[in-house]
Amino acid sequence: MRATNTAIPIRWLHVAGIAIFLVVVAACNNAPVKNSDDNHASIIEPITDPRPITDNATLGSVVTSMGLPEGPISSGFISSPPTSYRANASGSTSPNQAGLSNSGIWVSGQATIEIPADIAKVSIGVEVREESVTKARNIAATAMSKVVRAIEEKGVNQDDIVTTQFSIYPQTRWIEVSDSLGVHSEPRIVGYTVNNTVQVTVRDIDELGAVIDNAASTGGDLIRVNSIQFTVDDPSIFSRQIREEAAADAAARADLYARAMGVTLGQLVYLTELSGSAPMAMSYDTGMRSAPMMAEAFAPSPISGGDVIISVTVQAMFAIAD
């Protein structure tokens, strides 16, 4: 009887050994862990709470217990700290855009000063209406040249006379016409109006009345005095003073609120200027239009300047000291 070869290849023995080893390892991992210190068996349960860890302290303790190195922790569930921001003297960046929180004392400071006006700006022009553009423009040019010379005779510098408006526009009249489309109304040009206006800066306010009177008598029926504005020639010389007063007002208000609430006022964190120190000049809309009698002698025009108001407003945020 012939013997049968039943030998198993060696490579299949290797595969079977590896499979048995993996089964043993898996069984060991599922077995409970015993605590040998106190003779009581304890089982380490896996963490099943799906909620994200949003507290930095909790997350740090978990990382430490896992044996990971300590250091800065970053996570998608933890918001980054606010962007640092320093006090700003100008601009309109909002506190939220600057990365500031609302914790602190927010106040506004304001300063207002009244100073005597030292210059006047008066709008003087001529207005001419004629049937043709050429005629209206020529008359207006001649009249304005005479008015400018009369103004300069009263001591006004040529650089202080600036053209602010020059316009030519038609004068129309609606008439009734009849054509193939029937009877209807349409505009017809009957003449043209030329308006030439200059702004005159009078630096000696005491001479303002004489300047206006001389211009009115020279321009006659064509003269137009539109408005007078009293202001300050150089408001920048008051900028430092008024800004210091506005900042001091903000600090005083913050200190008052801190004392009232029983806290200690901290350092300045945020400062912005809400409005500049442009002078709020007084304006007078004269609406003066000449009449035939104005070309004749008339009493001088009494004009007084008065005071000009300059104001600055700031907003500030102070921290609350510990």
C-alpha positions in Angstrom: 0.0 0.0 0.0 1.4 3.4 -1.1 1.7 6.2 1.5 -0.1 9.5 1.0 1.8 12.8 1.4 -0.1 14.8 4.0 2.6 17.3 4.9 1.4 20.9 5.3 3.6 23.5 3.7 5.5 25.6 6.2 4.1 28.9 4.9 0.6 27.9 5.9 1.8 27.2 9.4 3.2 30.7 9.6 -0.2 32.2 8.6 -2.1 30.1 11.1 0.3 31.2 13.9 -0.2 34.9 13.1 -4.0 34.5 13.1 -3.9 32.8 16.5 -1.7 35.6 17.9 -4.1 38.3 16.8 -7.1 36.6 18.4 -5.2 36.3 21.7 -4.3 40.1 21.6 -7.9 41.1 20.9 -9.2 39.0 23.8 -6.7 40.6 26.2 -7.7 44.1 25.3 -11.3 43.4 26.1 -10.6 42.0 29.5 -11.2 44.2 32.6 -8.2 45.8 34.4 -7.7 45.0 38.0 -6.3 47.4 40.5 -3.7 45.6 42.6 -3.3 48.4 45.2 -6.6 48.0 47.2 -7.8 44.4 46.4 -10.8 45.9 44.7 -11.4 45.3 41.0 -12.2 48.4 38.9 -13.0 48.8 35.3 -11.9 51.8 33.2 -14.9 52.9 31.1 -14.4 54.7 27.9 -15.5 58.4 27.6 -18.9 58.5 26.0 -19.9 62.1 26.5 -20.0 63.6 23.0 -20.1 67.2 24.2 -17.1 69.3 23.1 -14.8 70.6 25.9 -15.0 74.4 25.8 -13.3 75.3 29.0 -9.5 75.8 28.8 -8.9 74.5 32.3 -10.8 71.3 31.7 -9.2 70.7 28.4 -5.8 71.3 30.0 -6.4 68.8 32.7 -7.5 66.2 30.2 -4.4 66.7 28.2 -2.2 66.4 31.3 -4.0 63.2 32.3 -3.3 61.7 28.9 0.4 62.2 29.4 0.8 64.8 26.7 3.2 67.7 27.1 1.8 70.9 28.7 1.8 74.1 26.7 -0.5 76.4 24.7 -3.8 74.7 23.7 -5.6 75.4 20.5 -9.0 74.0 19.6 -11.8 74.8 17.2 -14.1 75.1 20.2 -12.0 77.7 22.0 -12.2 81.3 20.8 -8.9 83.2 20.4 -8.2 86.1 22.7 -9.3 89.6 21.5 -7.0 91.6 19.3 -5.0 94.1 21.3 -5.7 97.8 20.6 -4.1 101.0 21.8 -5.6 104.4 22.3 -6.2 106.2 19.0 -6.3 110.0 18.7 -8.4 110.0 15.5 -10.4 107.8 13.3 -13.8 106.1 13.6 -12.9 102.4 14.4 -15.6 100.9 16.5 -14.8 99.1 19.8 -16.0 95.8 18.4 -13.8 96.1 15.3 -10.9 97.1 17.5 -11.3 93.8 19.5 -12.3 95.6 22.7 -14.8 94.2 25.2 -17.5 96.2 26.8 -16.0 95.9 30.2 -14.9 99.3 31.5 -16.2 102.9 31.8 -17.3 104.5 28.5 -17.6 108.3 28.5 -17.8 111.2 26.1 -15.9 114.5 26.6 -16.8 117.8 25.0 -15.2 121.2 24.9 -16.6 124.4 23.4 -15.0 127.8 23.2 -16.3 131.1 21.8 -13.8 133.4 20.1 -14.4 136.7 18.3 -14.7 136.4 14.6 -11.8 138.0 12.8 -12.8 137.6 9.1 -16.0 137.8 7.1 -16.9 136.1 3.9 -19.5 137.8 1.8 -21.0 136.4 -1.5 -21.5 139.2 -4.1 -22.6 138.7 -7.6 -24.2 140.3 -10.7 -27.2 139.0 -12.6 -28.1 140.1 -16.2 -31.0 139.2 -18.4 -31.0 140.0 -22.1 -32.4 138.6 -25.3 -29.0 137.2 -26.5 -26.3 135.3 -24.7 -23.6 137.6 -26.1 -25.2 140.8 -24.9 -26.0 139.3 -21.4 -22.5 138.1 -21.0 -20.8 141.3 -22.0 -23.0 143.4 -19.7 -22.3 141.0 -16.8 -18.5 141.0 -17.4 -18.4 144.8 -17.4 -20.5 145.1 -14.3 -18.5 142.5 -12.4 -15.2 144.1 -13.3 -16.4 147.4 -11.9 -17.6 145.7 -8.7 -14.3 143.9 -8.2 -12.4 147.2 -8.6 -14.7 148.9 -6.1 -14.1 146.1 -3.6 -10.3 146.3 -4.0 -10.5 150.1 -3.4 -11.7 149.3 0.2 -8.5 147.4 0.9 -9.5 143.9 0.0 -6.7 141.8 -1.5 -7.1 140.4 -5.0 -6.4 136.9 -3.7 -9.3 137.2 -1.4 -11.8 137.6 -4.3 -12.6 134.2 -5.7 -15.3 133.2 -8.3 -17.7 130.7 -6.9 -20.4 130.6 -9.6 -20.7 131.5 -13.2 -23.8 130.3 -15.1 -25.7 131.0 -18.4 -29.1 129.6 -18.7 -32.1 130.3 -21.0 -35.3 132.1 -20.1 -38.3 130.3 -21.6 -42.0 131.0 -22.0 -44.7 128.5 -22.8 -46.7 129.3 -25.8 -49.6 127.6 -27.6 -48.9 126.3 -31.1 -51.0 124.4 -33.7 -49.5 121.9 -36.1 -50.3 118.6 -37.7 -50.4 117.0 -34.3 -53.0 119.4 -33.0 -53.0 122.3 -30.5 -50.4 122.0 -27.7 -48.0 124.1 -25.6 -44.2 124.1 -26.0 -41.4 126.2 -24.5 -39.8 129.0 -26.4 -36.5 130.7 -25.5 -37.1 134.4 -25.0 -33.8 135.5 -23.4 -30.8 134.4 -21.4 -29.6 135.0 -17.8 -25.9 135.3 -16.9 -25.0 135.0 -13.2 -21.4 135.8 -12.0 -20.8 135.4 -8.2 -17.6 135.9 -6.2 -16.7 135.3 -2.5 -15.0 138.2 -0.9 -12.9 137.6 2.3 -12.9 140.8 4.3 -10.1 140.6 6.9 -11.0 143.9 8.6 -14.5 143.4 9.8 -14.9 147.0 10.6 -14.7 147.7 6.8 -17.3 145.1 5.9 -20.2 147.5 5.7 -18.2 149.9 3.5 -17.2 147.0 1.2 -20.8 146.0 0.6 -22.0 149.5 0.2 -19.3 150.3 -2.4 -20.1 147.1 -4.3 -23.8 147.8 -4.3 -23.5 151.4 -5.5 -21.2 150.3 -8.3 -23.2 147.4 -9.5 -26.5 149.2 -9.4 -29.6 147.2 -10.3 -27.5 144.2 -11.3 -25.9 143.6 -7.9 -26.7 140.6 -5.7 -25.5 140.2 -2.1 -26.4 136.6 -1.2 -24.9 135.9 2.2 -22.4 136.9 4.9 -20.5 134.5 7.0 -18.4 135.3 10.0 -15.6 132.9 11.0 -12.0 132.6 12.1 -9.1 132.8 9.7 -6.9 130.1 11.4 -8.9 127.8 13.8 -5.9 125.5 14.1 -4.3 127.8 16.7 -7.1 126.7 19.1 -7.0 123.0 18.2 -4.5 122.0 21.0 -6.4 123.9 23.7 -9.8 122.6 22.8 -8.7 119.0 22.4 -6.9 119.1 25.8 -10.1 120.4 27.3 -12.2 117.7 25.7 -9.9 115.0 26.9 -9.8 116.4 30.4 -13.6 116.5 30.4 -13.7 112.8 29.5 -11.3 111.9 32.2 -13.2 113.9 34.8 -16.5 112.2 33.9 -14.9 108.7 34.0 -13.4 109.5 37.5 -16.9 110.7 38.7 -18.6 107.5 37.6 -15.8 105.3 39.1 -16.2 107.0 42.5 -20.0 106.8 42.3 -19.8 103.0 41.6 -17.1 102.4 44.2 -14.5 101.2 41.9 -11.0 102.3 41.0 -10.5 104.0 37.6 -7.9 102.2 35.5 -5.8 103.3 32.5 -7.1 104.7 29.2 -7.8 101.9 26.7 -9.6 103.6 23.9 -10.0 107.2 22.6 -11.5 108.6 19.4 -12.4 112.1 18.2 -16.1 112.2 17.1 -16.1 115.7 15.7 -13.4 118.1 14.6 -12.7 121.6 15.6 -14.1 123.3 12.5 -15.5 126.7 13.4 -19.3 127.0 13.5 -19.5 130.3 11.8 -22.5 132.6 11.9 -24.2 133.1 8.6 -26.6 135.7 7.4 -28.7 135.3 4.3 -29.1 138.8 3.2 -30.8 138.3 -0.1 -30.0 141.9 -1.1 -31.2 142.8 -4.6 -30.6 146.3 -5.8 -33.4 148.7 -6.7 -33.1 152.0 -8.7 -32.7 154.0 -5.5 -29.7 151.9 -4.4 -27.5 153.5 -7.1 -28.1 156.8 -5.3 -26.7 157.8 -2.0 -27.9 155.8 1.0 -27.0 155.3 4.7 -24.1 153.0 5.5 -25.0 149.4 6.3 -24.4 148.6 10.0 -22.9 145.0 10.3 -21.5 143.4 13.4 -19.6 140.1 13.5 -20.0 138.6 17.0 -18.4 135.4 18.3 -17.6 132.1 16.6 -18.2 128.7 18.3 -15.6 126.0 18.0 -16.5 122.5 19.5 -14.7 119.1 19.8 -16.3 115.9 21.1 -14.3 112.7 22.0 -15.2 109.2 23.2 -13.0 107.4 25.7 -13.0 104.0 27.5 -11.2 103.5 30.8 -10.4 100.2 32.4 -11.5 99.3 35.9 -8.5 98.6 38.1 -8.4 95.6 40.3 
